Amino acid sequence: MAAQNAVVALTDGRWFEFLRSLAADGRLDEVNFWRPLAQTDFRSLAPGEPFFFRLKHPINAIAGYGFFAHATRLPIGLAWDAFRERNGDPTFESFLSRIAEYRRESPLETALGTRDVTCLILRETRFLRQQEWLAWGEDRGWHPNIVAFKGYDLTSGDGVALAELVRNGAPAELVDEFEPVLRDERSWTEELAVAREGQGSFRVRVLDAYSRRCAVTGERALPVLDAAHIEPYRGPASNHVQNGLALRADIHRLYDAGYLTVTPGYRLEVSRRLKDDFDNGEVYYRLGGANLTVLPSNPAKRPSPEALEWHAANVFR
């Protein structure tokens, strides 16, 4: 079903121009529209609905958009690790300085602090050509005292003009149900290396679904937690949260290599090949046969049984 709601957000010009400079043909697969403080939950859009960039005075125009994927709060370091330059800065140091500037504190204070940043994660971001920018002022219901964003109905009033700016559909991984990806839809660079689009968004969405804990061990240390694909990445549709497991890094490696699998009943199985190939693995055999320690509280975000069956049949040794 087509999206009915949209948000127009006040957008920092430096963030916009830097990301526009990275965009190929005006497109980036994902960006982090961050806010400097850990603010209240963002509930204005559902995944797949458009989020428009309105540049500040004196431009006062909409200059691009992306599709809302997820809202969360992240430590500054993890936000950088997940999105890097797609945070709108070329280096971690400049990203840190930008946050400090908004918080009115020194970069050192920001680096040593514990406050998270709010991350509004957008997929399939488009930067319009300047001749396509749409003036957006008080005649569109945008008042000068708006400091963050305003919602619009795409089916009526000024929202119709927003709908006409959208040139592409929402990413496939944002639909309600995951369907196994039967065709390779990956893009390739000129060096014939796979371009894995939307990986930052996938990681954050999966880790949040599992309450930032390893599904097998319950580990909470974020630096060692990964979002594992159950079926391998074959294009953006593979980034559905139902095709993901939150796993500690070592377990992720063994899962991808086929030494571990998870049954459709959410039980961990360990292959005999682990001992045969490496004459080791006792710590993992102790985990085998047990149910997963952590599952998403939302049933709609739990692993797809079809994807788990595929892994057991095609990857598990």
N, C-alpha and C positions, 0 to 999 in steps of 0.2 A: 504494500500500500504506500502511496506517495506521502512524503512528509507534509504535515500541515503547519508545523510551528517552525519559527526561526528566531534567532537572536542577532541583533546588531550590537557590536561591542566597540567601545572606544579603544583605539589601537595606537600603540606607540610607533611613531614614524621610523625610529631607528631600527626597531625590531622588524618592522615590515620591509624596509629597504634592504636590510641585510639578507633576509630570507628570500626576497624577490631576486637578489643577485645570485642566489644558489639555484634558483628554479630553472629547470630545463623546459623550454616552451611554456613557461608560466606555471609549472606544476612541481609540487613536492609531495612525496608520499605521506609524510606526517610532520607535524610541528607541535611544539608545546607552547600554548598560549598561557604563560605562567602569570601568577599574581604574587607580589612579594611577601605576603603574609599568609599564614594558614587560616583562611577565612571559612565562612559557613559553607555547607554543602551546596553544590550547584545542581539545581533540580529543574531548570528552565527548559531543558531539551532532553529528548530521548536519543539513544544512539542512532545515528544515521540522519539526524536532522541538521540543517545547515546553520553555520555560525559565520556571520559576515563581519569583515573588518572595516570599520569606519575611521578614517584618518582624521586627526584633530584639526582645529583651527590653525591656519587659515584655509586648509583644503576642504574640510567638511564634506567628504565624499566617501562612498563605499568603493573600495579598491580591490576586494578579493573575498574569498570565503573558503571554508573547509567544512567537513562533516564531523559533527561531534561524535567522539568515540567513548570518552571516559573522563570522569573528574575524580581527582584524588589529591592527597597531600603527600609530598615526598621530601625526605632530606635533600638538601641542595646537591650533595655529591651524587646521590642516586639519580636525581633529575638530569644531571649532566651525563652520567654514564648511560642512561637510557636513550637520550635524545641528542646529546653532543651539540653540534652546530645548529641543529633544528630547534634549539632553545632561543635562537636569535642572536647569538654571539659567536665569534670565531674561536675563542679560547675559554677555558674554565675561569681563568683570572678575570677576563672581561665580563663574563656572566656573573661572577661573584661581585664585581664592582658595580654592575648595574643594579643588582638586588640591594646592595648596600646604599646606593644612591637613593633608591625609593624608600628605604627604611630610615634614611637620615642617620646612618651610622658608618663607621669606618669598615673597609673590607675585612680587616682583621677581626673586628667585633662580629661581623657576619659569619666569617669562617669558623670562629670559635663558639658561636652560639648554637643552640639546639632547635631553633624554630624552623619548621618546614616551610616550603613554598606550596601554594595552591597550583595545581597543574590541570588545565583544561586541554585535553589531548584531542587533536583534530587530525583526521585522515583525508587523503585526496584533496590537498589544499591547492587552490588556484589563485594566481595573482593576475588580475585583469590588466589588459593594455590600458595605458592612460586615457586614450580616447573612449574607453568603455566605462570609465569611472562614473558612478551615479551620484550626483549631488544629493546630499541627505541632511536637510536642515529642519527648521521648525515647521515648514510646510509639510513635512513627512511625520510630524509628531515627535521630532527629536528636540528636546529642550536643552538649553545650555547648562542646566544644573545636573544633567545626567553624568555620572562619574564612572560608570561601569558598562552597563548594557541595558537594552530594552527588547522585550519580546514582541513578535509580530505574528499574525495569522497569514499564512501564505495564500490562502484562498480568498481573501477579501481586502479591500482598502489598499493601503500602501504595501501590504505584503505581496500583492500580485506583482508589483514591480521588482521585488526581491526574487520571486520565483523565476522571473524571466532572465535573471542573471545567471542562473544555474545551468551549466552546460553538460553536466555529467551526473550519473547516479551515485548513490551512496555505496561504499565498499561492501563487497559480498560478505565479509566476516561479521558485519553488524546486523545481519538478519537473526531471527529468533532461534532457528534450528540449524545445526551444522549438518551438511550433507557431504559424504565422502567426495574428495576431488579426484575425478577419474582422468582428467586431462591436465598435462603440464602447462600451467599458465604463468610460469616464471618469466621475468624479463632478464635480458643478458646485457652486459656491458660490451664495449668494443673488444675488450681483452678476453671475451667469452667466459667471464666469471658471473655467477648468478648474482643478481641484485635482489636481496631479500628485503622487500618493502614492508613497512609497517611493523618492524621488529620491536621498537621501543614501546609502541602502543600495546602490542601483544604481551610483552613481558609484564607491563604494569597492570594490565587488565587481569591476567592470570594470577599474578601474585596477590592482588587485592581480593580476587574471588576466593583464594585459599587463606585469607586473613594473614598473608605474608608469613606463611609457615610451610615447611616441606610436607607434602602429602604423605610421605613414608615415615619420616623420623620426627616430624613436628618442629624441626630446627627453625629458629626465628632470626638468625643472623643474616640480615639482608645481603651483605656482600657475597655470600656463598649460595644464594638462592637463584635458581634459573626458572624460566618458563620453557618447558619442553614441549615440542610438537609430538603428538601421538602418531598421526600420519605425517610424513615429512613435508616440508614446505614445498608446495607446487604452485604458489601464487597467493595473492591476498586472501582468497577464500579460505586458505589453510589456517589463517590467523584467528579463526573463530575460537572463542574461549572454551567451547566444548571439545576442541581439538588440542587442549593444553593440560599440562600437569605442572604444578609447582614442585620442583625437586631440588634437593641439595646438589651441588655441582658434580660431585663424584657419582651420585646415583643417576643423574642426567646422562653422564658419559656412558655408563654401563647400560642404561636404557636404550640410548641411541645405537649402541653397538650390539644389542640383542641379548645381553647377558641377564637382563631383567625384563619382566613384562608385568602388566596389570590386567587382571581378568575383567570381563564385563561385570562381575560381582564385586569389583574393587578389592581384589586380593592380590598381593604381591607374590610373584613366582620368580625363583632364581634358577638359572640354567646350570646343569651339571658341567657344562663346558667352561664355566668360570674356573673351577678347580682343575679341570683337565688342561686348560690352556695356560694357566698361571700358577698352578699348585698353591692356590691361596683363595681367599674370599670368605673366611669364616665369619667375619663381621656382617657380611651380606646374607650368608645362609641363615644366620640367626633371625634376620628380618623376614625371610621367606615363609610363605604360608599364612601370614597375618593380614588382616584387613588394613586398608589405608588408615593412617592415624588421623588425617585431616581430609575433609571433603568440603566443597563450597556449601554454605548454609542455604543458598538459593539453588533449588533443584535444577533450574534452567541453565545453571553454569557448570553442572557436573559433567564429567567426561562422557562423550558419545559412546554407547556400547558398540556400535558398528566400527568406530575408529579403534577401540581397544581390541576387538576381535581381529581387525586387520593387522595390528601390530603383532599380536600373538601368532598369527598364521604366517606372516611375511618377514618379520624381523627377528623374533625370538629364536634363539638357537636350540 
